[in-house]
Amino acid sequence: MTSRIFPTASTSRRRLLGAATTTVGIAALSATGRPTARAEATPARRQQPPPSGTYRIDLHAHFLPADYRASLLEHGHLTIGGYPTPNWSPEEAIGFMDYYGIQAQVLSISDPGVTYLSGREAVDMARYCNTYAADLFRRHPTRFGAFAVLPMPDIPAAIEEAIFALDTLHLDGVVLLSAYNGVYLGDPRFEPLMAVLNQRNAFVFVHPAAIPADAKPELPLPDFLEEFTFDTTRAATMMMVTGVTQRHPGIRFQLAHAGGTLPFLSHRVGVASQTVIGDLWPDDLPKPSVLDIGNQISRFYYDTALSASPAAMAAVLAVTGRDHIVFGSDWPFSAATLPQSGNHDPAPGLSTLFDADQRMEIEHHNPLRQLPRLAEAIDG
């Protein structure tokens, strides 16, 4: 695969990443531009060899079918999370997978889903994307799977599409955004949909949504750098404290980008019951506690997309087992960040914590255990 396609990035994205890297790097440099004593004193972890071959199962990968992408641009969505809306095609996706040793991608529609449309237009666009995905994995059964996009926040329409996508199209799960019109997952109005997904033991990929400009600080940073991680954390926390994860144990939730900031905040989220807040907690909601929140956090699945670093993975391992970590590339939105290493490893940072067998577990076995249709297509 030629470098003309992989990796690719727009000039504007490179400027954004360059500026962000420079800003962050200043903290680790002295006035002379040399690493500080603390930075020099931190020993580098030894990189372990990754597995070889095309084996990875990518549970955080996006697609933009032609009509969907055209519709996004027509409605002014020239960027997504601050990233220029990329091109996508099945051929490019397969080329990307071949280059980075990815056996299959489970595709999903990223933010904004179909929320920029309403009524029949949203329903039709969701159906278009889902049937496109189903046709794609029928033509390439060992290379693609898909999570269904739903016409949220129209709950009756979303339920109808979820049933069709899971029962008729046999998609591998659904993708939900962290919030819709400022209403986070966990809100009671989403309860009927959660009940339907629980009945089907659905795998649900929770992807962050962009926060409206009038509801966030004015910072010169694109949403995908920080805001996306915060929004995933809000959604997961709301689902726990409102009892969604307890009432619907059949749903397996995958949190994007290593759970955002949830692993780091795991203790903090549960201490509310030890304060005056616990005394004032509504009677109809489960009262959060450190132990209960810890148990619920351990049941989420965490993907490695844009998070395959020792710091992020160590935080995840502090709250759950290795069997709840799954591989994600975030392609094509991650094109500018993927390494061009000689061994074509898309996540070399994983080898600082995991040996080859452990990486095979994370990048192959764990994803396939959750997606029986895709597992049968690949291993059957």
N, C-alpha and C positions, 0 to 999 in steps of 0.2 A: 504494500500500500504506500502510495507516494505521500510526501510531506505536503503536497498541494492541498490535500484534503485533511490530513490529520497530523498534528492538531491545527485548527484554524481559529482565528480571532479577528474581530474588527479593530481598527485603529483606536476607536473610542474606548473599547474595553481594555486595551492594553494601557491606555493613558490612566484609566480609572485604577487598574490594578497596580500600575507603577506608582501612582500617587499614594495609594493605600499602603503599599509595601514600604515606601520611603518613610511615611509617617510612623508606622509601627516600628521600623528599624531604628529610628532615632532613639527610642527608649533603651536600646541595647548598645548604644555607641557613646563614647566619651566625647568631649569637645574636640579632640584631635581626630575624630573619625575612626578610632580603633575600638574594638570591643572592650567593654568594661571588664573589671576584674571578675565580677560575678558571672558575666557571660563566658569568659575564658575558663572559669573554674568548673563550669558545668560539663561533665564528661559526655561525649557522644555515645549513644547506644550502638552496639554492633549490629549491622544489617545482616539478617539471616537470608539465605537463598530462598526465593519464592518457588512455588511449584512451577513446572513447565507445562507447556501445551495450552490448548484452547479449552478451558474448563469453567470459566467464571459464569455465574448466573447473576445478571444485573437487575436488581429490583428497584432501582431508581434511575430510570431512563425515560426520556420524553420523546413524543412524536408530534409533528405538526402536519397533518395531511393537507394537501394543497388548498382545498376549499376552506378549511379551518384557518390556515395561515392568512389566506387572502381576506377572510372576514375580519380577522384581528386587525390587519393593517387598515382595512376600510373603516373600522371603528376607532382608529387612532392609537392602537396599541403597537407603537413602533418599538417599544422596549418592554421587557418583562422583568420585573424586579431590578430595573436599571440596566439590564443586558439587552442589546439590540436583538429584536426578534429574529431568530436564526432561520436559515433554510433547513429543510429536512427531506430526506427521501429514503425509501427502503434500501436502495443501493448504497447510499452513503452510510447508513446504519450498519449494514453488513460489512462494509469496508472498515468502519471503525472497530467493529467487534473482532474482525480477523486480525487487525493490527495489534489490539490490546488483549488478545487471548480470552475473549468473551464468547462463550458458547451460545448464550441466549440472552435477550433483553426482554423484560416485562415492561411494556410501554405504558405511559400514562400521559394525560394532558396536564400541563403545568398550570400555574396561576395565569390568567384569571378563570380557567375552566371555560364554561359558557355563560358566566354571570354577567358579561357585558351585553348579553341579549336577554330578551324576556318573552314570556308567552310561548307561542308556537315556534318562533324562531329558535329559542333556546332548546326546546324539545327536539326539534328537527336536527339541530347541530350536534347535540349529544348523540342522537341515533346515528347520524352520519359517521362520527368519530368511532363509535363502538362497532358498527358494522364493518367499517374500514379495517379496524384492528382484527376483528374476527376473520375476515377474509385474508388478512396478511398472515396470521399464524396458521391458517389452513394451507396456504401456499408455501409457507416456510415453517413447518411444524416444529422443527428442532432449533429454530433461531429466534422465534418471537412468542411472547405471551402478552397479556394486556390487562390493565385495570380499567374498569368502566368509569367514564365521566358521567355525572348525573346533572340534570337541569335544576340545580339548586339555585335559590332556596325554596323553590316550589316543591313542597314535600310530597303531595300526591303524585305529581309528575315524576319526581325523583324515585319514589317507591316503584312506580310502574316501570321506569327504565331500569332500575336495579334488578327487578324480577326478570325482565326480558334479557338483560345482559348476562345474568348469572345462570338462569334456567334454560334459555333458548340459545344464546350465542356461546355460552360456556366460557365466558371470560374468567380470568383467574382471581378476580376480586374487584374492588372499587377504589377509586381515589376520592378523598374528600379534602377540601381546603380547610385550613385551621379556623376560618371564620367566613361568614357570608353577610355582607352589609353590616359588618361590625358585630355580628352575633356569633359567638364562639361555639364550637362543638361542646356538647354538655348542656346546652340550653334545652329546656323542656320541649320546645317546639320541634326539635329534631328526634324526639323519642320514638314516634311511629316508624321512622326510617331505621333507627337503631334496632328496633324489635324485629323488623324484616331481615336485617343483616345478621342478627343473632340467630334467627331461625335457620339460616343457611350456613352458619359457622363461617361467615365470610372473612376473608383477609382484606383489611382496610388500610390503605396507604394514606397517611395524613401528611399533606404537603402544605407548607406555609402560603399564606396569601399576603399580598401587598396591603399595607395600611394606607387608607386615604390620606392625602397630603395634609388635610386640615386636622388630622388626628395624631400627628407625630411631630417630633422636633424637626426643625429645618437644619439638616446637616448635609454637608457636601459629600455624602456617601450613598451609593446605590443600595437598595433594600436587600439585595442578596448577600451583602457582606455581614450585616448584623441583624437588621429588622426581621428577616425571615426566621432566624433562630429564636428570637424572642417570641414570635407569634406561634411557632410550634410549641414552645413551652407553655404559653397561655392556654392553648387548646388542650394539651395533655393534662394540665393542672385542673382545668374546668371539668374535664371528663371524669377525673378522679373525685373531686370534691362534691360533684353533683350526683355521684353514684353510677354514672354510665358504665364504667369499667366493671363495677360490681354486679349491676343488674344484667349485663350482657356478656357473660364470660365466654360465650361462643365466638365472639368477635376477636380476631387477632389484629392488633393495631401495630403498624409499622410507623415509626416516627422518623421523618426526614432528618438528614444532617446530624446523625448521632443524638437525636432528641433535642436539638437546639441547646439550651442551657439547663435542661431538666436534670441531667446527672449531677451537675455542680450544685444545683439548688435542692437536691433531693431531701436533705435533712431540714432545710429551711421551710420547705412547703409543708412539712408535717408538724412543725412546732406550734401551729396556731392553737391546737387543742390544749397546750400548756400555758396559754395566756388568757387574758380576759376575753379574747375573741372566742375561745372555746366555750365560755359560759353563755355567750350571746348567739351561738351558732343555731340556725333554724332547725326546728324539730324534725322537719320533713327531709333533711339532708343528712347523709352520714358524716359524722364528725371526724375530720382528718386527725390522724395521729402519726407519730414517727414510724411505728411499726407497720401500721396499715398502709400508709403511703409508700413505705419501702417495699412492701409486698406487691402493691399495684405497679410501682415503677419497674420492678423486676420482670413483670409480665409483658411489658412492651417489647417490640423488636426495634432495633436501632440500626440504621444503615450507615455506611461509611462515606456517602457522597460528600465531597468537599470536607471530609473530617477524618481522613486516614492518616492521623498524626498520633504520636505517642501520648500527647496531652489529652486529646479527645477520647481515644480508645481506652486509656487508663481510667478516665472518669466513667465511661460506660461499664467497664469491668468492675468498678467499685459498687455498681448498683444492680448488676445482673450478670448472668453467666455468659460464657462465650457462645453458647448455643442460641442466644438471642441477638447476635450480631449478624447482619447480612450485608452483602456487597452492594454498593450503588455507585454509579459513575456520574450521574447528573448530566450526561451528554444529551443534546448538543450544547447545553448552556455552560458546560464546564470546559469547552474546547480550549480556551486560553490557559487553563490551569493544569492541564494534564501533562505529565512529564514525557520527554522524548528520550527515554532510557534505552540502552542497547538491548535490554531483554524485553522491551515493550511491556513493562509492568505499569499499569495505570495507578497503582496505589503502593509505591515502594515504602511509604511510612508504616504500613502494616507489618513489615518485616523487622521493625525495631522491637515489637512486642510478641510476634507470633512466628513460630517455625513453619515449615512447609506444610506439615500435616494440619496444623491449626488453621493456616490460611485456606487450605482445601475445605476444611469444615465451614469456615465463614463465607467463603466465596462460592462454594458449590453445594455442599450438603445441606446447610441450614436453609438456604432459599428453596431448594427443591422439596424439603420436608413440608413446607407450608403450601406448596402449589401442586397438588396431586395430578392435575391435568397435564401440566408442563412436564412434571417428572415422568409420567407415563410416556409422553411423546419422546423424551430424550433417552430414557433408560429402558423403556418397555420393548 
